Amino acid sequence: MTATQPAVEPARFLNRELSWLEFNQRVLSEARDPSNPVLERLKFLCITCSNLDEFFQVRVAGLKQQVESGATAPEKDGWTPAQTLRATQERIRRMVQEQYVCWREELVPELARHGFRFLAPAQLGQADLKWLELFYRSEVRPALTPLAIDPNHPFPQLLNKSLNIIVQLEMKTGTENLRHLAVVQAPRVLPPVVRLPRADGSRDYVFLGQVIGHFLGDLFPGTHIIGYWHFRVTRNSELYLDEQDSGNLLKAIEKELHNRRKGDAVRLEADHHCPETIRKALLNTLRLSEDDLNLIDGPLDPARLMAIYDENHSEHLHDPPFRAPTCPALRGKADLFAAIRRRDILLHHPYESFGSVADFLEASARCGRVLAIKQTLYRTGGDTRIVGALMEAASRGKEVTAVVELRARFDEANNIQWSRKLEEAGVHVVHGLVGYKIHAKMCLVVRKEEDGIRRYVHLSTGNYNLTTARIYGDVGLLTCRPDFGEDVTHVFNLLTGIGHHLPTKKLLLAPFELHRQMIAFIEREASHARQGRPARIIAKMNALVDGGLIQALYGASQAGVKIDLLVRGICCLRPGWPGLSENISVRSIVDRFLEHSRLFYFENGGRPKLWAGSADWMPRNFFRRIEAVFPIEDAHLRRRIEEEMLGIALADNVKSWRLKPDGAYERVGAEGQPPVRSQCEFIQLAQRAAKPARRARLKGA
């Protein structure tokens, strides 16, 4: 450390990995909340399990690699990789126990009360067993491969997160009874649960693993099955690319995707009654320790139970249905370009339909005056309207460019597929800059009009994905302000061409000026507070990790700035520390929709500034990604975000959690006040805004 960079006290920072686990705990709390409809509770349980899978595949895998390589340098919280790994393993063990208590003792009985039963083969009558055997022989058995484990058959390479059965069996050879082990992998193409036929429409299920286990004798004829136990292996799924040495990024990623399925094991899950000798054999084979083992009393892959959530549409078992209306500024407008010319348009998803963005792209594709379309694609989901509009525009002779990020984690294969389809349709496909993920969300439409060329821009905090746009809370901006068009043009030229970054007029870009400017905005609020001028910060994001931003926020708090942070997930800032952060509050909202928008409000001495964008306050967003943060310049839209989106979210006392100085979270209670559930308030605001249009249509009829 230099004299100008004094050592920072580690106690000022919460551990990143434990903070993420606390977020997953909040999601699990929704699964345990009896006020939620039962299938929504099942959904939240599935999400916690899926989240934990990804945590192991990426974060735990990274920690283990650091430990194995001998890394001992502490993070800013003062913890070494080994200390963090031990702490996360202990915390995960407690969380997994709670997950399965939730499943066995809470969800299974509640699901049964609503007609969903999960039965073992031993509980079935003869008619059900006969049907199950027919199903097994026709649908399951053809896809199974019994794999012996002996000197001639080494332990098989099991796929990441696949459900497997290890079988101990006995076979008579001459006068000896010899014991053997074998493995059967449950095919992922088959449903995780088998629904039994019921004339009355009731829902009885048998887990696929139990179906296979019941008929194991069929796979190993002439043997005696001593026992069988389910297990599951989670593997390191990070991609390791040397982009400097890769002549073709697409082919390099395809190769790494193949390796992902066979990465080093980082976790073993096994039936809780699996014998110790079998467990140790599995751990030794996978080169894991007892610390990497989770014993499970329940289904080993609960995340796949989302199939039950998706297949049942009984309204009383789900949250009330909601269909997002078109935002008032675009409702009934045949000419979307004219509406955008009239004034900037703010879109609040999923409360206002993301279909408006697809409409804008489709109108651009078909408009004879549109000359060019440029768009970033991070997680497309393969949406046919978004990608289809780009392909249609190319087929109509327009210049179309798609900047497709191939390294969007766990969406790589999907993005590769769509890249090829776009190229086949005549779209210019670019994969961004070496060393940086393209995370900015932007679309540029160049249109020739009577008074010259005009550029229309869509900027967003979320992805161009109509599926996730129905469940992610995001904001988007449609504008044709010339400075915005010039800045977005510059960004696309930077992504597709060769040249240096030039200063922008409106946008803040990472990895260039975003980090520096955000710290400057925070320090400006501190200066205002010291001089007695209005000073306040409200920031909403998914994660707060960056040490420089956290230090700046501490400094602003010490200067007297009131700071309200809405951080959905990881937060390494420690609020409420006397003399350091007593003016900072941190809240997290976990509810029906995923809080995903990034909004940054600065009081600025009575001249408020408000920004939105794609970047969380994390080192990766500031320094290893291309991110775009844009100002909200229309005063009406700025007030709407400040008073509605941020104000109502801060008032939430139903689905909001408060971060305590020790890193734990507690629910924010109403404490005698009327209950405020922000996401329900947003739904009601959108529905009320849609009513005048409906009344007008009825009056006209």
TINULUM-902836 format. One line per 8 residues: for each residue x, y, z of C-alpha. Coordinates in pm, whole numbers, plus 50000, padded with zeros to 5 digits. Layout:
REM residues N
X,Y,Z  ... .
//
This chain:
REM residues 701
50000,50000,50000  50118,50354,49924  50073,50653,50151  49784,50766,49935  49616,50424,49956  49581,50341,50325  49487,49988,50423  49114,49936,50446 .
48977,49765,50754  48845,49422,50642  48556,49437,50890  48402,49707,50673  48315,49447,50410  48081,49150,50418  48191,48827,50251  48071,48805,49892 .
47988,48433,49890  47807,48434,50224  47609,48739,50113  47493,48550,49804  47391,48255,50021  47186,48494,50234  47005,48599,49917  46926,48236,49838 .
46802,48201,50195  46555,48484,50131  46429,48299,49825  46391,47985,50036  46190,48187,50288  45934,48250,50014  45904,47872,49969  45833,47844,50342 .
45586,48134,50352  45233,47985,50393  45077,48308,50263  45208,48222,49914  45001,47987,49693  45136,47633,49714  45268,47605,49359  45442,47941,49397 .
45609,47799,49707  45718,47498,49501  45856,47737,49239  46065,47921,49497  46204,47591,49627  46301,47497,49270  46471,47835,49226  46678,47794,49543 .
46798,47452,49424  46879,47580,49075  47059,47880,49223  47264,47654,49446  47359,47434,49150  47497,47737,48968  47675,47857,49283  47860,47526,49302 .
47936,47515,48930  48094,47860,48931  48171,48008,49274  48257,47695,49475  48449,47558,49178  48652,47881,49166  48723,47870,49540  48839,47509,49520 .
49073,47595,49234  49223,47880,49436  49274,47656,49737  49428,47377,49528  49666,47623,49362  49788,47744,49702  49633,48091,49685  49634,48250,50031 .
49587,48621,49958  49281,48749,50147  48995,48931,49980  48893,49279,50096  48687,49119,50375  49010,48965,50512  48914,48605,50435  49143,48369,50244 .
48996,48134,49980  49026,47840,50222  48838,48027,50496  48565,48130,50254  48534,47776,50120  48493,47628,50469  48238,47892,50568  48032,47846,50251 .
48030,47467,50289  47903,47497,50646  47637,47751,50547  47526,47543,50248  47489,47234,50465  47243,47417,50690  47059,47558,50389  47022,47217,50225 .
46883,47072,50545  46625,47351,50555  46538,47300,50187  46443,46940,50251  46259,47015,50574  46058,47259,50361  45994,46985,50105  45911,46694,50338 .
45733,46867,50623  45569,47165,50455  45526,47134,50079  45449,46762,50048  45159,46778,50299  45030,47104,50149  45051,46969,49795  44867,46656,49908 .
44592,46876,50051  44547,47016,49699  44550,46677,49527  44921,46631,49448  45067,46310,49590  45415,46163,49551  45403,45788,49592  45666,45516,49618 .
45615,45196,49414  45555,45009,49742  45246,45227,49798  45085,45139,49466  44811,44888,49401  44832,44613,49142  44663,44818,48867  44909,45106,48911 .
45208,44870,48925  45096,44703,48604  45060,45041,48430  45395,45153,48568  45566,44840,48434  45421,44900,48089  45540,45261,48103  45884,45149,48216 .
45924,44894,47939  45799,45123,47662  45936,45464,47768  46218,45418,48019  46401,45089,47963  46503,45161,47600  46689,45473,47717  46878,45307,48005 .
47234,45175,47997  47355,44964,48293  47725,45033,48352  47932,44779,48544  48221,44892,48766  48507,44641,48768  48866,44613,48641  48738,44587,48286 .
48483,44867,48326  48619,45182,48494  48389,45424,48670  48185,45601,48401  48214,45970,48315  47882,46093,48456  47723,46404,48317  47700,46722,48521 .
47390,46728,48748  47252,46402,48607  47055,46174,48839  47235,45844,48885  47176,45519,49070  47459,45318,49218  47363,44953,49254  47517,44692,49478 .
47439,44345,49354  47539,43988,49412  47599,43727,49144  47676,43359,49187  47990,43241,49004  48053,42873,49055  48046,42818,49429  48104,43185,49516 .
47868,43476,49559  48054,43781,49431  47948,44138,49500  47963,44402,49229  47882,44768,49182  47710,44922,48881  47573,45260,48782  47256,45352,48594 .
47210,45709,48473  46855,45844,48452  46810,46003,48108  46741,46377,48130  46512,46350,47828  46258,46178,48053  46036,46369,48296  46160,46379,48658 .
45825,46247,48782  45585,46003,48622  45218,46090,48650  44991,45795,48707  44663,45775,48509  44364,45890,48709  44008,45906,48580  43912,46171,48837 .
44190,46409,48734  44382,46377,49061  44759,46402,49042  44961,46111,49169  45330,46094,49081  45621,45854,49114  45975,45989,49091  46161,45860,48787 .
46454,45745,49001  46219,45527,49205  46065,45381,48889  46411,45282,48763  46507,45147,49105  46194,44933,49128  46276,44756,48800  46654,44726,48844 .
46632,44348,48837  46529,44378,48475  46861,44547,48392  47075,44297,48584  46920,43952,48516  47044,43661,48723  47166,43882,49007  47043,43966,49353 .
47002,44342,49413  47139,44413,49760  47056,44782,49745  47051,45094,49532  47102,45459,49611  47057,45776,49411  47342,46023,49373  47422,46332,49174 .
47750,46501,49078  47792,46876,49025  48089,46977,48812  48296,47288,48749  48112,47458,48460  48317,47772,48410  48450,47822,48058  48826,47867,48029 .
48913,48058,47714  49232,48222,47600  49074,48470,47362  49411,48607,47255  49512,48265,47122  49171,48174,46986  49138,48232,46616  48765,48161,46625 .
48577,48250,46942  48265,48060,46839  48452,47732,46783  48656,47780,47100  48339,47821,47306  48179,47517,47141  48481,47311,47243  48465,47439,47600 .
48090,47367,47619  48168,47005,47542  48426,47002,47823  48182,47165,48066  47979,46844,48089  48292,46665,48214  48454,46928,48438  48605,46843,48775 .
48351,46734,49036  48284,46994,49308  47990,46836,49494  47840,46493,49558  47476,46458,49665  47366,46115,49780  47068,45948,49945  47090,45998,50320 .
47072,45620,50376  47354,45542,50131  47607,45319,50317  47930,45481,50427  48140,45239,50221  47953,45337,49904  47978,45708,49985  48351,45685,50042 .
48397,45493,49719  48214,45766,49528  48408,46043,49699  48740,45875,49625  48650,45817,49262  48540,46179,49219  48842,46310,49415  48620,46481,49669 .
48627,46500,50049  48356,46458,50312  48318,46837,50311  48196,46812,49950  47919,46564,50037  47555,46653,50097  47331,46372,50224  46977,46421,50096 .
46649,46305,50244  46427,46370,49945  46450,46411,49566  46805,46485,49451  46706,46730,49179  46413,46938,49310  46474,47207,49048  46318,46978,48786 .
45991,46981,48982  45923,47308,48797  45756,47074,48547  45470,47034,48795  45447,47410,48843  45439,47465,48466  45182,47196,48383  44916,47298,48634 .
44721,47615,48569  44474,47614,48858  44450,47981,48941  44404,47932,49314  44736,47746,49332  44927,48029,49163  44962,48403,49206  44667,48592,49057 .
44695,48603,48677  44830,48924,48533  44860,49026,48170  45075,49334,48125  44902,49614,47934  45072,49826,47671  45221,50140,47823  44988,50443,47786 .
45229,50636,47561  45216,50359,47297  44864,50227,47343  44665,50251,47022  44948,50424,46838  44976,50298,46482  45290,50503,46420  45542,50411,46690 .
45804,50643,46543  45571,50942,46577  45501,50848,46939  45874,50839,47017  45930,51172,46839  45662,51326,47056  45852,51252,47379  46074,50998,47551 .
45887,50681,47651  45962,50488,47967  45870,50120,47985  45835,49943,48320  45845,49566,48280  45684,49326,48352  45405,49563,48455  45396,49713,48105 .
45425,49479,47811  45765,49409,47662  45572,49337,47346  45607,49709,47272  45980,49657,47218  45911,49367,46982  45651,49584,46804  45915,49856,46763 .
46162,49611,46610  45902,49457,46381  45782,49801,46268  46144,49894,46199  46197,49576,45998  45895,49649,45777  45927,50026,45745  46052,50129,45402 .
46225,50434,45550  46440,50238,45791  46793,50201,45657  46970,50011,45934  46916,49829,46264  47185,49749,46517  47124,49550,46833  47304,49382,47122 .
47189,49035,47224  47299,48886,47557  47032,48635,47662  46796,48604,47368  46614,48293,47480  46574,48229,47108  46272,48458,47095  46132,48442,46745 .
45986,48794,46753  46311,48969,46847  46548,48760,46638  46284,48716,46369  46250,49092,46325  46625,49122,46266  46617,48842,46009  46314,48995,45834 .
46485,49334,45819  46788,49173,45656  46566,48993,45406  46417,49332,45312  46759,49469,45225  46828,49674,45537  47171,49688,45699  47131,49476,46012 .
47399,49413,46273  47364,49191,46577  47630,49197,46849  47578,48854,47006  47755,48776,47331  47862,48413,47310  47987,48403,47669  47655,48472,47844 .
47689,48205,48113  47473,47895,48050  47324,48057,47738  47633,47999,47523  47494,47711,47317  47167,47894,47253  47349,48210,47142  47576,48011,46911 .
47271,47857,46746  47105,48193,46692  47427,48351,46568  47437,48099,46286  47071,48149,46197  47116,48526,46191  47420,48495,45965  47230,48263,45730 .
46957,48529,45708  47206,48797,45603  47256,48970,45938  47607,49095,46019  47690,48903,46338  47970,49030,46561  48091,48876,46886  48230,49186,47054 .
48568,49277,47196  48847,49047,47312  48849,49028,47690  48511,49193,47748  48158,49058,47769  47903,49274,47586  47641,49329,47855  47496,49662,47739 .
47130,49646,47628  47074,49871,47330  46908,49891,46991  46964,50156,46723  46727,50216,46431  46838,50455,46155  46545,50603,45961  46528,50845,45669 .
46259,51109,45724  46142,51428,45556  46383,51644,45753  46679,51405,45725  46818,51101,45901  46685,51035,46250  46811,50772,46492  46572,50593,46727 .
46718,50423,47030  46601,50167,47282  46809,50134,47600  46729,49894,47880  46831,49742,48209  46723,49395,48093  46768,49152,47807  46588,49132,47473 .
46396,48826,47583  46016,48819,47585  46008,48519,47820  46217,48666,48101  46058,49009,48042  45736,48862,48184  45902,48781,48516  46195,49027,48547 .
46150,49378,48680  46327,49613,48437  46299,49955,48278  46355,50058,47920  46374,50392,47739  46265,50473,47384  46404,50801,47256  46518,50980,46943 .
46727,51249,47115  47019,51321,46880  47287,51298,47150  47163,50954,47252  47165,50840,46890  47520,50968,46844  47643,50793,47158  47482,50459,47070 .
47624,50485,46718  47967,50533,46872  47922,50225,47094  47825,50004,46801  48118,50133,46596  48345,50050,46888  48203,49697,46909  48216,49619,46539 .
48515,49818,46412  48867,49916,46510  48942,50234,46701  48964,50403,47039  48679,50492,47269  48570,50852,47222  48402,51060,47494  48024,51027,47496 .
47776,51309,47552  47508,51124,47747  47593,50759,47812  47835,50637,48076  48024,50336,47949  48222,50061,48119  48507,49983,48121  48589,50345,48036 .
48436,50616,48255  48150,50446,48443  48339,50354,48760  48507,50692,48791  48185,50884,48723  47978,50689,48976  48235,50758,49247  48236,51125,49141 .
47854,51141,49171  47871,50992,49523  48146,51232,49627  47946,51523,49484  47657,51430,49715  47900,51428,50008  48018,51776,49909  47657,51902,49889 .
47585,51760,50236  47890,51926,50389  47777,52258,50242  47421,52220,50373  47262,52162,50033  47010,51883,49958  47193,51551,49931  47056,51200,49894 .
47136,50879,49711  46893,50605,49614  47047,50317,49423  46877,49999,49306  47079,49710,49171  47129,49335,49179  47466,49334,49354  47701,49571,49537 .
48056,49434,49559  48302,49695,49432  48529,49816,49711  48581,50163,49563  48209,50234,49542  48154,50099,49893  48427,50323,50032  48275,50622,49853 .
47933,50542,50002  48088,50520,50350  48245,50862,50294  47911,51009,50183  47738,50861,50489  47998,51018,50716  47933,51352,50544  47563,51321,50633 .
47414,51194,50304  47105,50979,50351  47160,50669,50138  46893,50410,50059  47013,50102,49873  46787,49842,49717  47016,49547,49652  46843,49227,49548 .
47136,48989,49594  47497,49023,49704  47582,49322,49921  47933,49354,50067  47861,49691,50229  47794,49677,50602  47517,49927,50692  47437,50080,51027 .
47794,50092,51160  47819,50394,51396  48057,50655,51264  48082,50485,50927  47749,50386,50774  47471,50483,51012  47312,50689,50731  47297,50388,50495 .
47008,50145,50478  47010,49832,50260  46693,49650,50162  46623,49352,49941  46288,49266,49783  46212,48904,49698  45869,48852,49547  45678,48717,49250 .
45900,48890,48992  46279,48902,48989  46401,49250,49081  46644,49326,48798  46648,49699,48720  46949,49918,48797  46850,50274,48890  47074,50541,49041 .
46927,50862,49188  47136,51156,49309  46971,51460,49472  47251,51686,49341  47182,51990,49558  46817,52011,49448  46880,51939,49078  46819,51565,49072 .
47001,51334,48833  46878,50985,48760  47048,50708,48567  46948,50359,48456  47144,50087,48287  47281,49739,48259  47560,49755,48519  47560,49638,48878 .
47821,49785,49111  48064,49495,49077  48425,49490,48952  48331,49266,48660  48069,49517,48541  48302,49814,48575  48619,49661,48432  48545,49339,48238 .
48224,49417,48053  48090,49666,47804  47807,49832,47997  47588,50132,47921  47423,50355,48182  47193,50625,48048  47036,50938,48201  46663,50993,48233 .
46635,51350,48107  46259,51392,48077  46152,51549,48409  45815,51370,48407  45979,51030,48362  46238,51112,48626  45966,51194,48879  45783,50875,48789 .
46090,50663,48865  46171,50857,49182  45819,50860,49328  45674,50538,49193  45943,50282,49121  46191,50382,49390  45952,50539,49639  45708,50247,49645 .
45992,49993,49658  46140,50168,49962  45796,50164,50128  45753,49786,50081  45684,49625,50419  45555,49287,50299  45825,49138,50076  46120,49351,50182 .
46420,49246,50392  46658,49472,50586  47032,49403,50599  47171,49419,50952  47529,49519,51037  47625,49156,51105  47532,49047,50750  47203,48879,50843 .
46868,48992,50703  46538,49048,50879  46195,49101,50733  46069,49458,50724  45745,49458,50920  45446,49685,50874  45463,49783,51246  45112,49923,51256 .
45135,50079,50910  44919,49972,50613  45083,49686,50424  45268,49789,50108  45368,49515,49864  45553,49705,49594  45506,49460,49309  45130,49447,49370 .
45129,49827,49376  45304,49834,49038  45048,49592,48894  44765,49812,49018  44926,50126,48877  44958,49962,48534  44599,49837,48545  44464,50177,48648 .
44656,50342,48366  44499,50098,48121  44138,50164,48233  44086,50503,48062  44171,50348,47725  43925,50065,47783  43651,50309,47882  43721,50516,47570 .
43690,50210,47347  43363,50109,47509  43225,50462,47472  43322,50464,47105  43148,50131,47052 .
//
